[in-house]
Amino acid sequence: MESLLDFLKVNNLEIINKTFVLAVSTGIDSSVLLDKFIKLKEHYSFNLVVCHVNHHKRSQSDVEALYIKDYCMSHGIKLYIKDLYFDLEKENFQALARSKRYAFFEEIISIESGDYLVLAHHATDNTETVLMRILRGSSLKGYAGILGVNQVNKEDLKYLIIRPLINVSRDDILNYQKKYNVFYYEDESNSSNDYTRNRIRNNVLPILKNEASDIDKKFLEFSEVLYQASLIVDEARDNFINNNVKTENSCFSFKRSEFFKLSSYLQEEVLFELLKPFKLSKANILELIKIIYSKNQSYQIYFKNLFDFIIDYDMIFISKNHLEKNNLKDFSLIVSNTGNYIYDKFRINVTNCNNNYLTKSNEMCYNISNLPIIIRTRRDGDKIKLKCGYKKVNDLFIDLKISKEKRDQILLAVDQFGEVLMIFGIRKSEVLKEIKLEDAIKITLEESYGKLY
């Protein structure tokens, strides 16, 4: 079995005066790892902190918690215990428990100024993980399995996740346990076939081991090849994102034409990276790519009730904020005097005007005596007077390739008789040129947090 010291040295991990936060379940893997750290501590000076999570899932959970408490006390090791309770009938126990565990570990790393979070994943775990991801679908880095060392960089927390047993098989751990008589508790749920990992462990791995006794080593080599390849892919993926993807107000956007230039594999990787918080499957990613390749010039879907996925001619938009929440349909505001009018994200300023020749697309001159005017969203039948004559507002939007979603966000200035004077940010009516400006005012529409439309 690879020694703990060898793992730390090979990965250039400092030991002296560092703080190792070790997750211990009292199962054989983490119990062996804890024993190895205690032996290492006889020769090196470092801080060792143990974290234990009591899921209260099994009858012996409380017994295990008491055991690790007595064990750590007898060895002078600081211990933190977290109690977790779940409604196992209604909740996804495995995913939720993992999330809660890591939140607890990070809490302790923060309290103890930990340098390393130490986990007991081993080579056989890696084999099982790779097989699971092959079955479910993943990214290239996901197929590479479990890393021995992983850097975590957050604004308020930086540490390394290390897995000193990653090159050690389950059989080697069992041999170590027998040699040094390491006490541990057996989790009876490991023999159950209720979970995918257990079915692979109990049914698939024995067959693979019959074909190759060193199957874990072969999967580690496979993982290393894929990981190195993933670094090359990541560089190409990140170059595309940095050069082509714009981010604004929780919305990603990029050109379909640029996306089409990527290989099909890089297309998947780009979407996996952009949508990482949503934990989509490969099938989900392929579904989105199919939508991108469709002939739709204007398209929107609230994908899996997670985010808006929008096609707007050559542009793709991915919005984390569902557009229906901010829709301005049927918005209407009467402007009857000078002053400031604020609604949601818009601010309308009405001021005296000394310059009758305004060129900006979000402002217009008008006579104060002709007020009120109405600022509102478009309605069926709206027309605006252009140099070529009247044109339906909706037809103008189509000519300008403005998506259906954006059309409902655009505001018009309309006089009291229904004449469209201006489409803010888009076009001014020729009617404005026919109005004699005497007591002139300026009406300006501004978006309070960014560029208009």
N, C-alpha and C positions, 0 to 999 in steps of 0.2 A: 504493500500500500504506500502511495506517495505520502511523505511526511508533511505535516502542516508547515514546517519551516521551509521545505522545498517549494511549496506553493507560494508562500509569501515572497521568497527570494526571486523565484522565476518571474513573478509579476511586479517586481520592484516595489513591494509594499513595505513601508516602514513599520517597525514594531515598537521600538523604545518610546515610552511615554504616550503611545497612542491609545485611543479608547475603542474597544471592540464591543459592539452591542450584538449579542448572540441570541437568536430566536430559538428557544428550546421547547419542543412539544412533549418531551419525555419519551418519544418513540425512539427506535434504535438509531436512526440516522443522526438526529440532533444530540442524543445522549453520547454517542461515540465522539461526535465533534466537540462537545463540551469536555469530555475526558481528555481529548488531545490538547485543548487549550489549557486545561489545568496542568498538564505535564509540561507544556511549553513555558508556562508561567514560573516554573521552577528554575528556569535558566534566563528568562528575559523579564524586564520590568515594563509592564503595560497595564492598562485598566481593562478589566473584564466585567461587563454588565450583562445580565441575563433577562430576557423578556419571555413571559409565558402567557399564552392566551387560553382561557378556559371557556370553551364554546358551550358548555352545559348541554352537549348533545348526547353524551353517553353517561351511563350510570357511574362509571369510574372516573369521570372528569374531575370531580372534587377531590378524589383520592390522589390523582396525579398532581393536582395543584398543591396539596399539602406535602406531597413527597418532594417536589422541586423546591418548595419553600424550606423544608428541613435540610435538603441537600446543599442548597446555596448558603444557608446559615452556617452549616458545619464546615464549609470550605471558605468562608469569609468573602462570598461573592454577593454584590448588590443585585437584588432581584426586583422586577416590576411584574405584577400580574394584572391582566385585563380580563374582566368578565363580560362575555357577550351572550346575548339572548336573542333567539330568532323564532319566528313563527314558521316552522319548517314545512307546514302544509301550504303556505301561501307564497313564501319568498324563495328566491333562487339562492339557496344556502351557500353553495360553493363560491359564486361570484361575490356575493355580499360579504361573506366571511373574509375572503381575501382582501377586499377593499378595507374592511374594518381593521384587519390585522396590520396592514401596511400603514394605515393612519396612526395606529398605536405605536408601531416601531419608530416612525418619524417623530412622534411626540417625544419618545424617550431619547432619540438621537439629539433632538433639540435641547432637552433638559440636561443631558450628560455631555453635551458638546462632542458627540460621537464622531469618530473618523470613518468607521466601517460598520455597516450592517452585515452581519455574518449569517448566512443561510445554509442549511444542510442539504441542498440539492446535490445529487451525485450523478454519475455517468448513466446509470440505468434510468434515472428520472429524465435525463436528456433524451435517451432513446425513446421513451414513452411520449415525451413532449413532441418530438419531431414526427412520430407516427400520428399523433392526434392532429397536428397541424396539417399534415398531408391529407388526412380524412376531411378536415373542415375547410381547408384552403387558407392561405396566408400570403404574406409578402415574402420576398427572398430572405430578409433578415429573420422573419418569423420561422421560416423553414430551417434556418440555421440552428434553431434550438435555444438552449440556455447558455448564457455567457458566464465565464468564470469570474470576470470582473466587469462591473458596469458602473459608469459614472452617473450620478444624479446631481443635476444642477438646477436649483430653484432659487428664486429671488432671495429667500430668507434661509435657505438650507442647502448645503453642499456636502455630499458624502459619497463613499463608494459602497456598492453592494458587492460583497465577495462571497464566493462559494468554494471553499477550500477542498470539498470532496468531489468537485465536478469531474475529475479524472479517475475517480474511484468507483468501482462497480458495487452493486448491492451485495454480491457474494464476498467481496473484500471487506466490506463493513461488517458483515456477519462473522467473518473470520477474526477480525479485530475484537469484536465484542466477546467472542468466546475466549480468545487469548488473554484478555485483560479483565474478564468477568464484569463487563459493564452492565449495570442494571438498567432495564428499560421496561416500558409498558407497550404491549401489543395492542394496536387499534384494530378491533375486530371488524370494523367497517372496510378494512383493506381487502378482506376476502369476499366482500359483496360485489356482485356484478351490476350494481345499480348505476355506476358511473363509467364513462368511456375509458378513463385511465385504468380503472380496475379491470375492465374487460381486456384491454390490451396487455396489462401486466399478467393476468391469470391465464389468458387463452392464446395470445399472439406471441409474446416473448419466448415462451418455452419452445415453440416451433422454430423460431429464428435461431435460438441458441443451439438447437439440434443441427442446424445448418452451419453455424459458425459460433464456436464457443466464446470467441472474443467479439461478439456482436456489439457490445457497448463501445469498445475501442474503435470499431469501424464506423459507428455512428458519430463518434467524436471527431474522427477524421473528416467525415462527410460534413459535419457542422462547421468545421474550420474552413473547408473549401468554400462553402456557401457564404460564410461570414465575410471572408476576404472578397469574394465576388460582390457581395452586397455593398461593400465600401465603394467599389467602382460605380455601381448602379446609383448609389446614394448621391455621389458627386454629380452625375449627369442629371438626376432628378432635381437636386437642389439648384443646379445651374438654370434649369428651365423655370423653376418657381421664382428664383431671384430675378430673372430677366423678363419674365412674361406675366407673372401673377401679381395683380394689384390687390391690396387689402385696404378696405375703408369701411368704417362703421359696421364691423363684424360681417363683412361681405367680401368674398373672394371673386375676382373676375379675371378672365383670360380669353384670348381669341381662339375660336375653333380652328381657324386656319393654321395657327401655330401648333396647336395640340395635335392636329393631323400629321404633322411632320415627325412626331415621335414614333418610335416602334410601339407595337401593341403592348409589349411588356412595360415599357417606360410610362405609357399612358396609365396603366394600372397603378404603377408605383406613385405617380404624381397624385392621383386621386386618393390612394391609400394615405399618403402623407397629409394632404389638405384636410381630409375627413377623419383623421386619426381619433379625435375626441369622440366620434360617434361609433367607433369599433365595428365598422361594417365588415361583412363577410366578402369573400371574393365574388360570390354570386351577386351581391349588391353592387359591387364595383363594375362588374361586367354589364349589369343592367343599365347603369348610368352611362357607360361608354356606348351602349346601343342607342340610347336616347340622343347622345351627342352626334352620332353618325346618321341619325334620322334626317329626313328632308325638311323637318319643321323649321320654319323661319322665326316663329314665335311660339314659345311653349313654356309652361310652368307646371311643376308638380311639387307638392309638399311631401318630400320623399320619406317614406316610413314614419311620417309624423315627427321628423327630426329636423329638417332644414328645407328651405325653398331651393329648388334646382331649376334654373331659368335659362332658356335659350332666347336670345334677342338678336336675330340675324347672325352675325359672325361672333357675337359675344356670348360667353357662358358666365352666369352669375350663380354663386352659391352663398345664400344668405342664412345665417344662423337665426336671424329674427324673422319669424313668419310674417310675410307682408300684410296679411289680412288684419293684423293687429294695428297697423299704421295706415290703413287705407283711408283716403280723404273723400271717398264717394259721397256725393250729396252735401259737401261742405259749402256754406254760403255765408258771406259777411258783408254787411252794409257799411260803406264808408261815406260819412256825411259831413265831415269837417277835418281840419288839420289835426295832427296828433299821431300817436303810435297805436297800432292795433296788433295784438299778439294772439296767435292761435297755434297751439301745439308747437311744431317746429318752425313755423313761419312768423316773421315780423313784417308788418306793413307800415311804412313811414309815409306820412302825408305832410309835406312842408311847403312853404312859399318857394317859388322858383323864379330866379332871375335869368336863367338860361333856357331859352325855348327850343334849343337844339340838343336834345339828349340822345346819345348814341347807344347807351348800354341796353342790353336786351331785357333787363329786369326793372327798367324805370320808364315812366311816361309823363308827359306834360298834359295838363287838363285845366279847364276853367273851374274855379271854385263855385261859380254861380250855376254850373251844370250838375253839381252834386245833388243827390247821392249817386254813386256808382256801386256796383256789386262785384265783390271778389268771390268767385266760386269755381267749382270744378265743371267740366264739360257736361253738356246735356245733348241728347239726341236732337239733331236739326240745327245745332250751332253752326254759323257760317261766319267767315271773316273776309273782309274786302282786301284783296291783293291787287297788284298792278294789272293782272290779267282779268280781274273781276272777282266775284264772290266764289269762295271755295268752302266746302264743308270742312269743319275743323278735323273731323275724324279722317277724311281723305288726306288732309295735309299731314297728319301724324303718320299715315301709311306711307306717303311719299318720302317722309323724312326718316322712315324706318324706326319709329319710336314704338317700343313694345307696348302691349296692352296694359301691362302692369304699371308702366311709367305714365301712361295716358291718364290714369285715375289719380295721379299725384300732381298733375299740372294744373295750375290755376289760371283762370281767365279774368280779365276786367271787362265788365259788361255795363252799358249805361241803363238808365231806368226804363228804356224802351226795348231792351233785349239785344241791342247792337253790340257785337263783340268788338271791343276797342283794342284789346291786346291779349296775346297768349304769352304770359310771362316766361322769359327765358327762351322763347321760340320765335315769335313774329309779332310785329305791330300792324295794326290795321291802317289802310290808306285813309280811313275816315278821320284819323287824328290830324292828318295834314290839312283837312278841310275846315278844322275848327279854328276860329280866330281866338288867339290867346290874349286875353286882357288882364284879368286878375289871376295870373297863372299859379298853379301849384304843381309840385312834383310828387308822384306816387311811386314808391320804391318797394319792391317785394324782396325780402332777404330770407334766406334759410339760416336759422340761428346757429346751426352747427356745421355748416360746410357749404360747398358749391351748390348753387340752385340746380336741382335735377341732375 
